[in-house]
Amino acid sequence: MVLKELADNALDACEESEVPPVISICVKSGSITVQDNAGGIDPATIESILDYTVRVSSREAYCSPTRGAQGNALKTILAMAFVLNREYFNEDNPEAEAAGVTIIESRGSKHRIEFSVDHINSQPKIVHDISRSSITVGTKVTLKWPPKWNWQWRGEQFKSLARSYAWINPHLTLRGTFNGEVFVDVAATNPAWKKWKPRNPTSAHWYSESRLQRYLAAHVARDRDLGQHRTVREFLREFRGLSGSAVQRKVLEEVGCSHQSLAHFFGVEKVNRKGIAKLLAAMRKYTKPVAPKHLGIIGAEHFKQRFLAAGGNVDTFKYQLRKGIERDIPYIVEFAFGLHQSGLDKSGAVFRQIITGANWSVGINNPFRHFGSTGEGLETTLEKVRANRSEPVICALHLASAFIQYADRGKSSIILTDDASQPDD
């Protein structure tokens, strides 16, 4: 989880800074470190993640083909070291007070954050110390783990997860060491590769009335917690095609909320569902849907290079692309498949690698466990074509979509439907 959240954050930061991502991962007996080459994290942002009284994130209800969805990654990471210290480090000394340490270095400053719990008030207890750091480019995040933590039982899964990021991010240069040994060292196949970026505005066409209501509610709640006030006009600026004052005026006049605050428009005593539906209709009326091509296509050539580097047989490599729009939601599905050379040479142990991901973030486990109402998933589909667990298969499946629905907050399983039409082949 730490690797996934930190890698996602690092990639997003690089894309926001308009630089090809260069990320390093270092695992030692007592720590995990992930470093990027982005613009660096702002000190005010670090202060904000230390405030656990603010629990609402507008990101959770935000629709966008990007990696982050819930906006709470760094907050959860700060607590992870504490949990492991409590469960493992204090086995020999149960009376000791557990604490987790995270170090964030950026823009010449080193933030040492110690996370523990006030058991009387059941609240996080934070100690934040700042000193100088040599890191002036990008951000370096180090989580301190219990030195006695046994990595080996999950080491291979950790390494595989890290390597998989290079499969679905053509612009990524990635290097990783595990206890001093290099386990991944790959250069970007296309540093100039283009995709939908975190800073790109969301589209009104990606929201239903209920989703827009949730997004509005998250904004109102966050503004209340932070003591901020915004108007409906300011809210409109977040959406693709609605940044201009002329089109904003048309929407506001049509809905009848030209000078209203967002909180008042949303409803004080009860939710203004009628007004929200009218707002969404006007926003859609004055903007255009987003074509799938704007999401970003990984492409056959990149997958082929990764496939060959993993030991795949070039003659067996296949690639397919599907793209379309369903209910105004654009999507792209890419699938690469082939056989590992070891299986063809009968040279001993069978090599098998399955890479899965959504919106350029790797799945810790296969998130494609159910394809619609059939109940079948990726593994079942592979078995049907005699590519079961004993076969030397290398395959990668990636979904890019403006709205992905997960079965849980851990984003471990994607809910897929039978709505999307597919070509006959």
N, C-alpha and C positions, 0 to 999 in steps of 0.2 A: 504493500500500500504506500509506503514512504517513497519508494522508487517511482511508482506511477504518478503520485501527486507532484513530486518535485520535478520529474521529467516533463510532465504536462505544463507546469508553471514555467519552466525554463524555456520550452518551445514557444509558448504563448508570448513570453517576454521578448524573445528574439524577433518574433514576427511583428510585434507592436513597435519594436525599435527599427524595423526594416533592415535587419542584418541576417545573413544566412547563419543558422544556429550552429554553434560549436559547443558541444556539451561533454563534460568529463564526469565520470562516476568512479568513486574510490571507496571500497569497502575494506575496513580493517577490523580487528577483533573487537574494538570498542566503539566503532563509529561508522556512519554512512555519510559521504560527502557528495553533493552534486553541484557543479559549477557551470555557469553559462557565460556568454559574451554579449549579453544584452545591455541595456542602458543602466541597469542597477535599480534596486528597490529603494523607493523614497522613504526616508525616516518616518514621515507621517503615516505611511502605510504600515510600517512595523508597529508603531504605537497603536494603530487601530485594531490590529489583530490581537493585541494584548487585552483588549476590552471585551470581556466575555459577558458583559451585561447587554451588549448589542448582539442579538441572536438572529435577526432577520436579514437575509441577503436578497436583493432584487435579482441576483443571477439565477437563483433556483427556478424562477418562473420565466426566465429569458429564453427566447427561441433563437438559435443561431447554430450554424454548422461549425462549431468550435469545440475544443476539448473540454474546457471548464463549463460546469453547469450549475454548481451549487454555491460557489463563491466562498467556501469555508475551508479550503485545503490547508492553508498554513495554520489555522486555529486547531484543526484536528491533529496535525503533525506535532505541534508543541506538546500535546497530551500523550502521544504514543510512547515517547521515551519514559515518561512518568509511569505509565501502565506497566511497561516491561520491567522497569526498576522495582516496582512494587511487587510484581509477581515472581521475579527471578533473583534479583540482586539481594533481596532481604530474606531469602530462605534460611540462611544461617544466623540471621540477626533480625527476627521478626519485630523487635521493638524499635528498630531504626526507622527514621522518617524518610520515605521514598521521595525522590525528586528527579525530574527529567531535565536534561540540559540540551538546548538547541543554540547553535551559534550561527548568526547571519552576518556575513561580511559583504559590504557594498559601499561604493562611493567613499572609500577611505576610512570607513567606520566599522568597528567590530561590536556587534550586539550579542552579548551573552545573556540568554533568557533561561531562567530556572523556573520550572513549572512544578508546583506541588499543590496540595489541597488543604484548605482550612476545614477540618472535619467537624468543627462546631457549627459553622454556618453553611457547610456543604458548598463552598465556593472555591474557584481556582485561586491560588496564591502565587503571584508572579514577582520574581526579582529580576530586574532589567539593568544590566551594567553595560556601559559604552566605553570603548577604548579605541585606539588607532589600529588601522589595518592596512596591509599592503595592497589589498584588492581595490582597484580604482575602476576597473572595467567589469561589467557584469555583476552577478551575485553568486556568492559561494555559501551554501547552506550545509552545515554539519550537524548531524544528530548523534548524540552520545548514547551508545547502548551499553548494557551491562557487559563487562569484559568476559564474563563466563558464558555469555549467550552462545549457544552452539549453532553456527551458521551452516554447517555442512549438510544438514538434512534438507535445507531448502536452497542451498547454494546454486544448484543447477537450474532450478526454476527461476531464481533471481537473474542469473546470467542470460537465460533464454528470453526473459521478459525485456531485459535491456537491449539485447540484439534486435528484437522485433521492432523496436522503434525505427531502426534504420530501414526496415522494409517498407514502411508506409509514410516515410518523410524523405523524399528525394533530396531535399536541401540540407539535410542533417549530416554533420561530421561528428562522429561519436567515438569516444575512447573510454574504456573501462578497465579498472584493475581490481582484482579480488585477492586480498591478502598478498599483495605485491606482484601477482601474476596478471599479465594482460589477457583479458578474455574477449575483448572486442576493440577493434581499431579500424574504422571504416571512414572513408572520405565521402562527401556528398557526391551523388551522381549528377545533380543539377542544382548548384547553389542558387541559381536565379529562378527556380521553380516558383510558380504562382498558385496561390490558393486563397480561399476566403479567410481573411485575417480577423483576429479578435477585435480590432478597432472598427471593422466594417459595421455599419448600422444594421439593426434588425429590420425585418420587413413586416408590414401590417398583414400581409397575406399569409404569414406563418402562424397567425393566432386565430383560435376560435373565440367565441364570446367568453367562455369559461376561462381559457388561458389568459386572455387579456385582463379579465377581472382579477385573476391571481397576480398578474404582473403589476397591475395598478395597486392592489392591496399591499404587495411587498414594498413598493415605492412609498406609499403613504405611511406604512409602519416604520420604515427606515428613516424617513424624514422626521417623523415624530420622535424617534429615539435619539436622533442627532440634533434635534431642535431646529430643523431646516424647514423652509416653506418653498414650494414651487408651484407654478401655474400649469394649466393644461397645455398652454403654448410651449412651455419649456419641455414638457413631456414629449410633445410631438417631434421635437428636434432630434430625438434618439432614433427615429425611424427613417429608413431609406426612402428618398424622394420627398421628405417633408421638412427638409432643413431650411427651405426658402420661406421668407415672410409672406409672400403672395399666396402660396399654396396653404400655408398654415391658416391664413385669414379665411380662405374658402372653407376649410374643414371646421374651424371654430364657429363661423357664421351659420353653417349648415346644422351644426349640433346645438348652437345657442349657448356656448360657454366661453365667449371671447375673453372675459376678464375674470374667470373663476379660478380659484386655487384648485390644485389637484385633489386635495383632501375634501374640499367642499363638493366638488363634482362627484367624487367617488361615493359620497354619502356619509352623513354623520350618524343618524339613527339606524338607517338600513342601507343596503347596497343599492346604488342607482343602476340597476340592471338595464332598464330601458335606455338610459343615457349612454351606457357603455356599449350597448348594441348599436346605437346610432353613431357613436364615435367610430367604432370599428368599420361600419359600412362606409362612412365618409373617408376614412383613411385609405381604405381599399379602392374607393372610387377614384381618388386623385393620385394613385401610385400604380406602378406596373409590377406584375409578378417577376420573380428572379428566375432566370434560365438556369438549368442544371450546370451548364458549362462554367458558370461563375463560381461554383463550389471549389473546383480544382480537381484535375484528373492526375492520378499518380502515373499511369501509363505503362505500356507493355515493356518498353526498353528498360525502365528502372527495375521492374520486377524480374526481368530476365537477368540483369546483372547481379542482383541479389541471389537469384536462383543458382546461377553458375558458381558464384563465390561460396555458396553453401554445399557445393559438390553435386549439383543436379546435372542430369544428362540432357544436353542441349536438344537432342532429337525428340525428347518427350515433352518439352515445354509447351504449354498452351496458356492463352490469355483470353479472357472475355470481359466485355464492358457492357453494362446496361445503365441507361439513364432515362429519366422522365420526370413528370410532375403528377402527383396524385393529391387531389384536394388542395391545390396551390402549394404543396410542399415539394420542392425539387429534391431529387436523390440521384446518387451515382453508386453503382455496385461494381466492384472490380474483383476478379477472381483469377489467380495464377496457379497453375498446377503442373506437376511433373514428377518424375521418378529420380531418386537419388542413385548415383552411379554404383554404390555398394550393392544395391539389390540386383542390378544387372550383371555385376561381376561375380556375384555369389561369394563376396570376400569376407564373410563373417557376420558380425552383428549388423542388424538392419537399422539404418538411419531413418528417422521419421521426424518431420518438423511441420507443425501447423501454426500459422500466424493468423491471428484474428484481431480486428480492430474496428473502431467506429470514430469518425471525425478525427482521424490521424492520432488517436490515442489507442494504445495497445490494451487488449483485454487480459486481465490477470488469469482468468479462465475463459474458455470459449463462451462468448455471450450469445452465440447463435444456436441456442439449444432447441428452439421451436420455430419452425417456419410455418406460421399461420395455423389453421385449424387441424392440419394433419398430425400435429404433435411431433413430427420428425424434425431433426436438426441437422447440423453440419456432419456430425459423426455418422448418423444414420444414412445420410445421403452418400457419404464416401463408401460406406459398407455396401450400399446397393450397386456401386460400380466396381466392386471387388478391390476397394482401397481401404481395407480394414486396418486395425492396429498392428497387424503383422507385416504390412506392406511398406516398402521403402518410399513413402510419399512425402513430397514437399508441396505444401499448398498455402496460399495466402488469400484471405477473404476480407475485403474492406468495404464498409458502408459509409458514405458521406450523405448527410441529410440535414435539412434545416431544423427538423424536429424529430428527436429520437426518444421514444418512451421506454423507460427502464422498469423492470419489475421490482427493483429495490433501490435504496439510496446508495448502496455500494456499487451500482452500475455494473453488476455482474451478469445480468441477463436482459437482453433486448426483447421487447414485445413487438413481434412482427405480425402483420395481418395478411389476409388474402386479397386485399383491395387493389394492390398495384398490378396492372396488366403487364404481361411479359410477352416477348416474341415467342413464336411457336417452337423455335429451336432452343 
